[in-house]
Amino acid sequence: MLQCRVARAWHGVCDSPVPTRIPRESPAVSTPTAARHPERIVIATRESRLALWQAEHVKARLEALYPACEVVLMGMTTRGDQILDRPLAKVGGKGLFVKELEAALLAGEADIAVHSMKDVPMVLHEEFMLACISEREVPLDAFVSSRYANLSDMPPGAVVGTSSLRRQSQIIAQYPYLSVSSLRGNLDTRLRKLDEGQYDAIILAAAGLKRLGLGERIRSELPAEVSLPSAGQGALGIECLSSRADIAQWLAPLHDADTAACVRAERAVSRALAGSCEVPLGAYARMRGGLLWLRGFVALPDGTRMIRAEREGSADDPEALGQALAEELRVYGAEEILAAIG
Protein backbone atom coordinates (compact mmCIF):
# COMPACT_ATOMS: atom_id res chain seq x y z
CA MET A 1 0.00 0.00 0.00
CA LEU A 2 1.26 3.44 -0.89
CA GLN A 3 2.33 5.44 2.13
CA CYS A 4 2.42 9.14 1.33
CA ARG A 5 2.65 12.16 3.58
CA VAL A 6 2.43 15.73 2.37
CA ALA A 7 4.04 18.52 4.38
CA ARG A 8 3.60 22.25 3.77
CA ALA A 9 5.61 25.03 5.33
CA TRP A 10 6.86 28.56 4.75
CA HIS A 11 10.47 29.58 4.62
CA GLY A 12 11.48 33.14 5.46
CA VAL A 13 13.80 35.54 3.67
CA CYS A 14 17.48 34.75 4.05
CA ASP A 15 19.67 37.66 5.19
CA SER A 16 22.96 36.10 4.10
CA PRO A 17 25.34 38.57 2.42
CA VAL A 18 26.18 38.28 -1.26
CA PRO A 19 29.35 36.16 -1.61
CA THR A 20 32.51 37.92 -2.73
CA ARG A 21 33.72 34.97 -4.81
CA ILE A 22 31.89 32.92 -7.40
CA PRO A 23 30.54 29.71 -5.82
CA ARG A 24 30.63 26.54 -7.89
CA GLU A 25 26.89 26.72 -8.59
CA SER A 26 26.50 30.50 -8.84
CA PRO A 27 27.07 32.09 -12.25
CA ALA A 28 28.79 35.41 -12.66
CA VAL A 29 26.49 38.39 -12.99
CA SER A 30 28.82 41.03 -14.43
CA THR A 31 28.42 41.93 -18.11
CA PRO A 32 31.53 41.38 -20.28
CA THR A 33 33.31 44.47 -21.50
CA ALA A 34 34.69 44.77 -25.03
CA ALA A 35 38.23 44.20 -23.76
CA ARG A 36 37.19 40.85 -22.34
CA HIS A 37 35.53 39.52 -25.46
CA PRO A 38 36.83 36.05 -26.36
CA GLU A 39 38.64 35.23 -29.59
CA ARG A 40 37.90 31.50 -29.56
CA ILE A 41 35.69 29.23 -27.46
CA VAL A 42 35.76 25.43 -27.67
CA ILE A 43 32.59 23.69 -26.47
CA ALA A 44 32.82 20.08 -25.27
CA THR A 45 29.64 18.12 -25.89
CA ARG A 46 28.31 14.61 -26.08
CA GLU A 47 27.60 13.42 -29.62
CA SER A 48 23.96 12.42 -29.31
CA ARG A 49 21.55 14.37 -31.50
CA LEU A 50 20.02 16.12 -28.48
CA ALA A 51 23.39 16.99 -26.94
CA LEU A 52 24.60 18.41 -30.25
CA TRP A 53 21.42 20.47 -30.58
CA GLN A 54 22.04 21.90 -27.12
CA ALA A 55 25.67 22.69 -27.91
CA GLU A 56 24.70 24.27 -31.24
CA HIS A 57 22.12 26.37 -29.41
CA VAL A 58 24.78 27.71 -27.04
CA LYS A 59 27.18 28.19 -29.97
CA ALA A 60 24.64 30.30 -31.86
CA ARG A 61 23.98 32.49 -28.84
CA LEU A 62 27.69 33.05 -28.24
CA GLU A 63 28.26 33.90 -31.91
CA ALA A 64 25.43 36.43 -31.73
CA LEU A 65 26.99 37.99 -28.62
CA TYR A 66 30.56 37.93 -29.93
CA PRO A 67 30.55 38.07 -33.76
CA ALA A 68 34.35 38.15 -33.96
CA CYS A 69 34.71 35.03 -31.81
CA GLU A 70 35.32 31.59 -33.32
CA VAL A 71 33.11 29.05 -31.54
CA VAL A 72 34.00 25.40 -32.12
CA LEU A 73 32.24 22.19 -31.05
CA MET A 74 34.25 19.22 -29.80
CA GLY A 75 32.07 16.09 -29.85
CA MET A 76 32.87 13.34 -27.35
CA THR A 77 31.51 9.91 -26.47
CA THR A 78 31.04 9.43 -22.74
CA ARG A 79 30.94 6.16 -20.82
CA GLY A 80 27.25 6.74 -20.22
CA ASP A 81 26.72 6.74 -23.99
CA GLN A 82 28.57 3.45 -24.36
CA ILE A 83 26.86 1.40 -21.63
CA LEU A 84 23.37 0.77 -22.98
CA ASP A 85 22.55 -2.71 -21.70
CA ARG A 86 22.19 -1.85 -18.00
CA PRO A 87 20.21 0.76 -16.03
CA LEU A 88 22.22 3.84 -15.04
CA ALA A 89 21.53 3.06 -11.39
CA LYS A 90 23.60 -0.12 -11.80
CA VAL A 91 26.64 1.35 -13.56
CA GLY A 92 27.57 4.58 -11.84
CA GLY A 93 24.80 7.09 -12.31
CA LYS A 94 24.78 10.57 -13.77
CA GLY A 95 28.52 11.22 -13.58
CA LEU A 96 28.97 8.85 -16.52
CA PHE A 97 27.74 11.59 -18.85
CA VAL A 98 30.14 14.34 -17.77
CA LYS A 99 33.51 12.85 -16.80
CA GLU A 100 35.02 12.83 -20.28
CA LEU A 101 33.86 16.39 -20.88
CA GLU A 102 35.39 17.52 -17.59
CA ALA A 103 38.65 15.79 -18.53
CA ALA A 104 38.72 17.91 -21.70
CA LEU A 105 38.30 21.05 -19.59
CA LEU A 106 41.15 20.03 -17.28
CA ALA A 107 43.42 19.24 -20.23
CA GLY A 108 42.77 22.64 -21.78
CA GLU A 109 41.23 21.04 -24.86
CA ALA A 110 37.86 22.74 -24.27
CA ASP A 111 36.80 25.97 -22.59
CA ILE A 112 33.25 25.04 -21.64
CA ALA A 113 31.02 21.97 -21.52
CA VAL A 114 27.28 22.04 -22.17
CA HIS A 115 25.11 19.69 -20.11
CA SER A 116 21.50 18.84 -19.49
CA MET A 117 21.28 19.90 -15.86
CA LYS A 118 19.47 16.72 -14.88
CA ASP A 119 22.61 14.77 -15.91
CA VAL A 120 25.03 16.84 -13.82
CA PRO A 121 26.17 15.22 -10.53
CA MET A 122 24.89 17.01 -7.45
CA VAL A 123 28.41 17.69 -6.17
CA LEU A 124 31.07 19.11 -8.51
CA HIS A 125 34.77 18.67 -7.89
CA GLU A 126 36.45 21.88 -6.75
CA GLU A 127 38.17 22.37 -10.12
CA PHE A 128 34.81 22.99 -11.82
CA MET A 129 31.89 25.38 -11.58
CA LEU A 130 28.54 25.84 -13.25
CA ALA A 131 29.14 29.23 -14.79
CA CYS A 132 25.73 29.61 -16.41
CA ILE A 133 22.24 28.13 -16.30
CA SER A 134 20.17 29.23 -19.29
CA GLU A 135 16.42 29.69 -19.61
CA ARG A 136 14.50 26.50 -19.03
CA GLU A 137 12.40 24.56 -21.49
CA VAL A 138 9.29 22.73 -20.19
CA PRO A 139 10.56 20.68 -17.20
CA LEU A 140 7.79 18.07 -17.21
CA ASP A 141 7.86 14.43 -18.28
CA ALA A 142 6.10 13.46 -21.51
CA PHE A 143 3.88 10.46 -22.20
CA VAL A 144 4.65 9.06 -25.66
CA SER A 145 2.53 6.34 -27.24
CA SER A 146 0.88 5.47 -30.54
CA ARG A 147 -1.90 3.59 -28.75
CA TYR A 148 -2.91 5.54 -25.67
CA ALA A 149 -3.46 9.19 -24.75
CA ASN A 150 -2.14 9.00 -21.18
CA LEU A 151 -1.22 6.63 -18.39
CA SER A 152 -4.79 6.37 -17.10
CA ASP A 153 -5.94 5.03 -20.51
CA MET A 154 -3.59 2.04 -20.38
CA PRO A 155 -5.01 -1.41 -19.53
CA PRO A 156 -3.59 -3.77 -16.90
CA GLY A 157 -0.33 -5.35 -18.00
CA ALA A 158 0.51 -2.67 -20.56
CA VAL A 159 4.26 -2.01 -20.72
CA VAL A 160 5.70 1.43 -19.97
CA GLY A 161 9.37 2.05 -20.75
CA THR A 162 11.54 4.38 -18.70
CA SER A 163 15.20 4.68 -17.77
CA SER A 164 14.46 6.34 -14.44
CA LEU A 165 13.73 4.91 -10.99
CA ARG A 166 12.13 8.27 -10.21
CA ARG A 167 9.56 7.79 -12.97
CA GLN A 168 9.20 4.09 -12.22
CA SER A 169 8.35 4.60 -8.56
CA GLN A 170 5.73 7.26 -9.30
CA ILE A 171 4.08 5.21 -12.06
CA ILE A 172 3.88 2.06 -9.94
CA ALA A 173 2.55 3.98 -6.95
CA GLN A 174 -0.36 5.40 -8.96
CA TYR A 175 -0.84 2.70 -11.61
CA PRO A 176 0.22 -0.57 -9.92
CA TYR A 177 -1.48 -2.63 -12.63
CA LEU A 178 0.97 -1.41 -15.30
CA SER A 179 4.27 -3.12 -16.12
CA VAL A 180 7.31 -0.83 -16.02
CA SER A 181 10.33 -1.96 -18.05
CA SER A 182 13.85 -0.52 -18.34
CA LEU A 183 14.54 1.64 -21.39
CA ARG A 184 18.05 2.81 -22.34
CA GLY A 185 19.59 4.54 -25.34
CA ASN A 186 19.49 8.02 -26.79
CA LEU A 187 16.20 9.69 -27.62
CA ASP A 188 16.02 8.36 -31.19
CA THR A 189 16.77 4.82 -30.01
CA ARG A 190 14.02 4.98 -27.40
CA LEU A 191 11.48 6.19 -29.93
CA ARG A 192 12.50 3.43 -32.33
CA LYS A 193 12.00 0.78 -29.63
CA LEU A 194 8.52 2.17 -28.98
CA ASP A 195 7.68 2.16 -32.69
CA GLU A 196 8.90 -1.45 -32.98
CA GLY A 197 6.33 -2.47 -30.38
CA GLN A 198 8.73 -3.27 -27.54
CA TYR A 199 6.69 -0.94 -25.31
CA ASP A 200 3.11 0.29 -25.26
CA ALA A 201 4.27 3.71 -24.08
CA ILE A 202 7.46 5.39 -22.95
CA ILE A 203 8.16 8.33 -20.66
CA LEU A 204 10.68 10.95 -21.80
CA ALA A 205 11.64 14.48 -20.84
CA ALA A 206 9.36 16.83 -22.77
CA ALA A 207 12.22 19.30 -23.22
CA GLY A 208 14.32 16.95 -25.33
CA LEU A 209 11.46 16.12 -27.67
CA LYS A 210 10.58 19.77 -28.18
CA ARG A 211 14.18 20.82 -28.77
CA LEU A 212 14.51 18.28 -31.56
CA GLY A 213 11.24 19.26 -33.20
CA LEU A 214 9.51 16.08 -32.04
CA GLY A 215 6.84 17.72 -29.96
CA GLU A 216 4.15 16.01 -32.04
CA ARG A 217 5.20 12.68 -30.48
CA ILE A 218 4.00 13.89 -27.08
CA ARG A 219 0.50 12.56 -26.36
CA SER A 220 0.37 14.36 -23.02
CA GLU A 221 2.64 16.15 -20.58
CA LEU A 222 2.50 14.50 -17.17
CA PRO A 223 1.52 16.98 -14.44
CA ALA A 224 3.98 17.31 -11.59
CA GLU A 225 1.36 15.67 -9.36
CA VAL A 226 1.68 12.53 -11.48
CA SER A 227 5.41 12.61 -12.26
CA LEU A 228 7.48 15.12 -10.32
CA PRO A 229 10.51 15.98 -12.51
CA SER A 230 14.16 15.38 -11.79
CA ALA A 231 16.23 18.23 -10.34
CA GLY A 232 17.31 20.49 -13.19
CA GLN A 233 15.15 18.83 -15.84
CA GLY A 234 14.66 21.01 -18.92
CA ALA A 235 17.54 23.37 -18.07
CA LEU A 236 20.95 23.65 -19.73
CA GLY A 237 24.08 24.22 -17.67
CA ILE A 238 27.46 25.41 -18.89
CA GLU A 239 30.47 24.19 -16.94
CA CYS A 240 34.01 25.54 -16.91
CA LEU A 241 37.07 25.51 -14.69
CA SER A 242 36.65 27.35 -11.39
CA SER A 243 39.77 29.35 -12.20
CA ARG A 244 38.23 30.79 -15.39
CA ALA A 245 36.36 33.84 -14.10
CA ASP A 246 36.78 35.35 -17.56
CA ILE A 247 34.67 32.60 -19.10
CA ALA A 248 32.00 33.06 -16.44
CA GLN A 249 31.81 36.72 -17.43
CA TRP A 250 31.52 35.88 -21.13
CA LEU A 251 28.60 33.58 -20.34
CA ALA A 252 26.75 36.02 -18.08
CA PRO A 253 24.33 37.24 -20.80
CA LEU A 254 23.14 33.64 -21.33
CA HIS A 255 22.28 33.22 -17.66
CA ASP A 256 18.62 33.21 -16.57
CA ALA A 257 18.23 34.19 -12.91
CA ASP A 258 14.79 32.64 -12.35
CA THR A 259 15.77 29.31 -13.90
CA ALA A 260 19.00 29.28 -11.90
CA ALA A 261 17.16 29.89 -8.63
CA CYS A 262 14.75 27.04 -9.36
CA VAL A 263 17.50 24.63 -10.38
CA ARG A 264 19.71 25.52 -7.41
CA ALA A 265 16.83 24.84 -5.01
CA GLU A 266 16.05 21.52 -6.70
CA ARG A 267 19.67 20.42 -6.67
CA ALA A 268 19.98 21.36 -3.00
CA VAL A 269 17.16 18.94 -2.17
CA SER A 270 18.79 16.15 -4.13
CA ARG A 271 22.26 16.90 -2.78
CA ALA A 272 21.06 16.92 0.83
CA LEU A 273 19.42 13.52 0.33
CA ALA A 274 22.41 12.09 -1.55
CA GLY A 275 20.33 12.03 -4.70
CA SER A 276 21.58 9.84 -7.55
CA CYS A 277 20.23 7.42 -10.12
CA GLU A 278 19.99 4.82 -7.33
CA VAL A 279 17.44 6.87 -5.35
CA PRO A 280 13.93 7.59 -6.68
CA LEU A 281 13.88 11.29 -5.91
CA GLY A 282 12.34 14.30 -7.60
CA ALA A 283 12.46 18.04 -7.00
CA TYR A 284 10.66 20.77 -8.89
CA ALA A 285 10.63 24.51 -8.24
CA ARG A 286 8.94 27.42 -9.96
CA MET A 287 8.49 31.10 -9.32
CA ARG A 288 5.05 32.02 -8.02
CA GLY A 289 4.09 35.54 -7.02
CA GLY A 290 7.70 36.58 -6.51
CA LEU A 291 8.43 33.59 -4.28
CA LEU A 292 10.03 30.23 -4.99
CA TRP A 293 7.66 27.27 -4.67
CA LEU A 294 9.52 23.99 -4.22
CA ARG A 295 8.21 20.43 -4.14
CA GLY A 296 10.10 17.21 -3.58
CA PHE A 297 9.64 13.50 -3.00
CA VAL A 298 11.65 10.40 -2.21
CA ALA A 299 10.35 6.85 -2.62
CA LEU A 300 11.18 3.18 -2.67
CA PRO A 301 11.81 1.92 -6.21
CA ASP A 302 8.68 -0.24 -6.12
CA GLY A 303 6.53 2.75 -5.17
CA THR A 304 5.19 1.14 -2.00
CA ARG A 305 6.37 4.02 0.15
CA MET A 306 6.68 7.66 -0.88
CA ILE A 307 7.29 10.84 1.11
CA ARG A 308 6.31 14.22 -0.35
CA ALA A 309 6.79 17.76 0.90
CA GLU A 310 6.51 21.29 -0.40
CA ARG A 311 7.80 24.62 0.82
CA GLU A 312 7.63 28.22 -0.33
CA GLY A 313 10.13 30.98 0.33
CA SER A 314 12.48 33.64 -0.93
CA ALA A 315 14.45 33.08 -4.12
CA ASP A 316 17.39 34.96 -2.59
CA ASP A 317 18.81 31.78 -1.04
CA PRO A 318 17.52 28.80 -3.03
CA GLU A 319 20.02 26.39 -1.47
CA ALA A 320 18.69 27.14 2.01
CA LEU A 321 15.14 26.54 0.80
CA GLY A 322 16.17 23.23 -0.75
CA GLN A 323 18.00 22.12 2.37
CA ALA A 324 14.99 22.99 4.51
CA LEU A 325 12.72 20.93 2.27
CA ALA A 326 15.14 18.00 2.40
CA GLU A 327 15.16 18.18 6.19
CA GLU A 328 11.36 18.13 6.20
CA LEU A 329 11.39 15.04 4.01
CA ARG A 330 13.77 13.43 6.49
CA VAL A 331 11.46 14.26 9.39
CA TYR A 332 8.58 12.55 7.61
CA GLY A 333 10.51 9.36 6.88
CA ALA A 334 12.92 9.89 3.99
CA GLU A 335 15.81 8.63 6.14
CA GLU A 336 14.17 5.23 6.47
CA ILE A 337 13.61 5.04 2.73
CA LEU A 338 17.24 5.95 2.00
CA ALA A 339 18.42 3.35 4.51
CA ALA A 340 16.22 0.68 2.92
CA ILE A 341 17.65 1.45 -0.51
CA GLY A 342 21.14 1.22 0.97
Sequence and secondary structure as in RCSB ss.txt:
>XXXX:A:sequence
MLQCRVARAWHGVCDSPVPTRIPRESPAVSTPTAARHPERIVIATRESRLALWQAEHVKARLEALYPACEVVLMG
MTTRGDQILDRPLAKVGGKGLFVKELEAALLAGEADIAVHSMKDVPMVLHEEFMLACISEREVPLDAFVSSRYAN
LSDMPPGAVVGTSSLRRQSQIIAQYPYLSVSSLRGNLDTRLRKLDEGQYDAIILAAAGLKRLGLGERIRSELPAE
VSLPSAGQGALGIECLSSRADIAQWLAPLHDADTAACVRAERAVSRALAGSCEVPLGAYARMRGGLLWLRGFVAL
PDGTRMIRAEREGSADDPEALGQALAEELRVYGAEEILAAIG
>XXXX:A:secstr
  EEEEEEEE         SS  TT    S   GGG  SEEEEEEE SHHHHHHHHHHHHHHHHH TT EEEEEE
E  HHHH  SS HHHHTGGGGGTHHHHHHHHTTS SEEEEEGGGS SS  TTEEEEEE      SEEEE SS SS
GGG  TT EEEES HHHHHHHHHH TTSEEEE  S HHHHHHHHHTTS SEEEEEHHHHHHTT GGGEEEEE TT
TS   TTTT EEEEEETT HHHHHHHGGG  HHHHHHHHHHHHHHHHTT STTS EEEEEEEETTEEEEEEEEE 
TTSSEEEEEEEEE TT HHHHHHHHHHHHIIIIIHHHHHHH 
